[in-house]
């Protein structure tokens, strides 16, 4: 029992000395970089959807004629 208390005290002192609690907090909790990456992933997904919608719309309005895209209304 006494050994366990001594070991815990030594571990706490080492953790304070090397700022291990701050490091663990930084590793385990989301920080600014994590939030920015999450926002970028969401934005990338939204832009991908918009691109697919525009690509579909363009393919509906244009046809390929002699290697060039021509508006259907011009035909």
PyMOL commands that set and color helices and strands:
alter all, ss='L'
color gray80, all
select helices_A, chain A and resi 2-17+20-28+32-61+72-74
alter helices_A, ss='H'
color red, helices_A
select strands_A, chain A and resi 62-65+68-71
alter strands_A, ss='S'
color yellow, strands_A
deselect
rebuild
show_as cartoon
